[in-house]
Amino acid sequence: MPQEHKPRRGTPEYERILEEERLILAATELVCGLMKKQNVSRADLARTIGRTRGHVTQVLDGSRNMTLRTLADIAFALGHRAEVAARPRTA
């Protein structure tokens, strides 16, 4: 069985993947925080956005890609507007 290629720490590829994971985590924590604050379950959210509970679970646990469209739908369903910002990376 071939080994999966893992980029070495400190390489540009490693840093790129780290940034992807950082953004995914931030989006997921945002959604989970809003759900907790409003006492909204995954099943409640799923009904509101017209998806299954399984879909919502997969999006929130990272096994399904959370698109910007999905993030916008979820934020809207929770009474919020998602925003995207970028800033220079620190060296």
N, C-alpha and C positions, 0 to 999 in steps of 0.2 A: 504494500500500500504506500503510495507516494506521500512524503511529508508535505504538509501545508507550508507555503512560503510565509515566513514571518519577518517583517522588516526589522532591522536592527535599530535599537534605541539611538536617537540622535540623528538619524538620517531624515532627509526631507519626506520620504514616504511614511516613515513612522510618525512624524509630526503632523502630516496631513490626516492620517487615520485618527490620531489623537484628537484633532480638531473636529472631525466628524462625530466621534463619540461624545465629545464635550457638548456639542450642539444638540445631539439626540437626547442626552441626559437632561439638559436644561429644558427642552421642550416637554419631555415626559414629566419632570418635576413640576413644571408650571401647571400642566393639566391635572396631575394628581393633587396638587395643592388647592387648585380651584374646586375640584370635586370634593375634597375633604372639608373645605371651608363651607361649602354649600350642602354638605351631607348628601351628595349625589353618588349613587352606586354605579358600577359599570353597566349593570342591566338598565338602570334609568337612563344613563347617557346613550346607550345603544338604541333604546326606543326613540329617544329624542332625535338622533341623527339618522335613524332609519337603517341601522346596521345590527348585526348580531352581537351578543355579549362576547362571544368568542373573538369576533373581529376587534372589538375594543380592547380586550385582554391582550391580544397579539400585538396591537399597536403600542400599548403601554408597557409591555414586557420586552419590547424590542425585536420580537420574532417576525414582525411585519413592519415594513417601511412606513413611517409616518410622513406622508407627503405634506407639502405646504397647504394643499387644498384640505386635507383631513384636519390639520391643525386649525385652520380657519373655521371649518365646520364645528369642531369641538368647542373652540373658544366662543363662537357665536351661540352655540347651544347652552353654554354656561354664562351667557350674558356679558361676554367680553370680546375684545378685538385683539387678535394676535398681531404683534409687530416684529419685524426683523430689522436688526441693526448690525453694522459691521464697524470694526475699529482696527487700527493697525496692531499687528502682533508685536508683542514685546520680545526683545532679543534675549 
